[in-house]
């Protein structure tokens, strides 16, 4: 049934385009741009997680540090939601509260599991 959908001429045109594609090297090679991109991603991850880890480095009481860390994480979620809402064209405050609310639900689940 599907044989009549594509003519031999169209199949040959697709085959010609596939043959015209550049040859893929057998083994990928890491280039300078790849390493710089990896470094950039590493720095973004460190910058995003450092504020949440900082209370554990500065506060001796682990329980207090955990609570401060959670407040920082929820605040970051709120401001991330503000930015996302503004970018997407939704109500930025509404999206901020939605992300912070989702984070709060995750904190409740973590507490229920003993964390």
C-alpha positions as CSV (number, residue, x, y, z in Angstrom):
1,X,0.0,0.0,0.0
2,X,2.9,2.4,0.8
3,X,4.8,1.5,-2.4
4,X,2.7,3.9,-4.4
5,X,3.5,6.9,-2.2
6,X,7.1,7.5,-3.4
7,X,8.1,7.3,-7.0
8,X,11.5,5.7,-8.1
9,X,12.6,9.2,-9.1
10,X,12.0,10.6,-5.6
11,X,13.8,7.6,-4.0
12,X,16.8,8.3,-6.3
13,X,16.7,12.0,-5.3
14,X,16.8,11.1,-1.6
15,X,19.6,8.6,-2.3
16,X,21.6,11.2,-4.1
17,X,21.2,13.7,-1.2
18,X,22.4,11.0,1.3
19,X,25.4,10.2,-0.9
20,X,26.3,14.0,-1.0
21,X,26.5,14.3,2.7
22,X,30.0,14.8,4.2
23,X,31.7,11.6,5.4
24,X,31.5,11.2,9.1
25,X,34.9,10.4,10.7
26,X,35.2,7.0,12.3
27,X,36.2,8.4,15.6
28,X,35.1,11.8,17.0
29,X,37.8,14.2,17.9
30,X,37.6,16.7,20.8
31,X,38.4,20.2,19.7
32,X,39.1,23.4,21.6
33,X,35.5,24.6,21.2
34,X,34.2,21.3,22.7
35,X,36.5,21.8,25.8
36,X,35.5,25.4,26.2
37,X,31.8,24.5,26.0
38,X,32.3,21.8,28.6
39,X,34.1,24.3,30.9
40,X,31.2,26.7,30.4
41,X,28.7,24.1,31.4
42,X,30.8,23.2,34.4
43,X,30.9,26.8,35.5
44,X,27.1,27.2,35.1
45,X,26.5,24.1,37.2
46,X,28.9,25.3,39.9
47,X,27.3,28.8,39.9
48,X,23.8,27.3,40.2
49,X,24.6,24.9,43.0
50,X,27.1,27.0,45.1
51,X,24.5,29.2,46.8
52,X,22.7,26.1,48.0
53,X,25.9,24.5,49.3
54,X,27.2,27.6,50.9
55,X,25.2,27.3,54.2
56,X,26.7,23.9,54.9
57,X,30.2,25.6,54.6
58,X,29.3,28.5,56.9
59,X,26.9,27.1,59.5
60,X,28.0,24.5,62.0
61,X,24.5,23.2,62.9
62,X,23.5,20.9,60.0
63,X,19.8,21.3,60.6
64,X,20.0,25.1,60.4
65,X,22.2,24.9,57.4
66,X,19.7,22.5,55.7
67,X,16.8,24.9,56.4
68,X,18.8,27.9,55.1
69,X,19.8,26.0,52.1
70,X,16.2,25.1,51.3
71,X,15.1,28.7,51.6
72,X,17.9,29.7,49.2
73,X,16.9,27.0,46.8
74,X,13.2,28.0,46.9
75,X,14.2,31.6,46.4
76,X,16.3,30.7,43.4
77,X,13.3,28.7,42.0
78,X,11.1,31.7,42.5
79,X,13.4,34.1,40.6
80,X,14.0,31.4,37.9
81,X,10.3,31.3,37.5
82,X,10.1,35.0,37.2
83,X,12.7,35.0,34.4
84,X,11.0,32.0,32.7
85,X,7.5,33.6,32.9
86,X,8.8,36.9,31.5
87,X,10.6,35.1,28.7
88,X,7.6,32.9,27.8
89,X,5.2,35.7,28.0
90,X,3.2,34.3,31.0
91,X,2.7,36.1,34.2
92,X,6.2,36.2,35.7
93,X,5.1,36.3,39.3
94,X,2.6,33.5,38.8
95,X,5.3,31.3,37.2
96,X,7.7,32.2,40.0
97,X,5.2,31.1,42.6
98,X,4.4,27.9,40.7
99,X,8.1,26.9,40.6
100,X,8.6,27.8,44.3
101,X,5.4,25.8,45.1
102,X,6.7,22.8,43.2
103,X,10.0,23.1,45.1
104,X,8.0,23.3,48.3
105,X,6.2,20.1,47.4
106,X,9.6,18.4,46.8
107,X,10.9,19.6,50.1
108,X,7.8,18.1,51.8
109,X,8.3,14.8,50.0
110,X,12.0,14.8,51.0
111,X,11.1,15.4,54.6
112,X,8.5,12.6,54.5
113,X,11.2,10.3,53.2
114,X,13.5,11.2,56.1
115,X,15.8,13.7,54.3
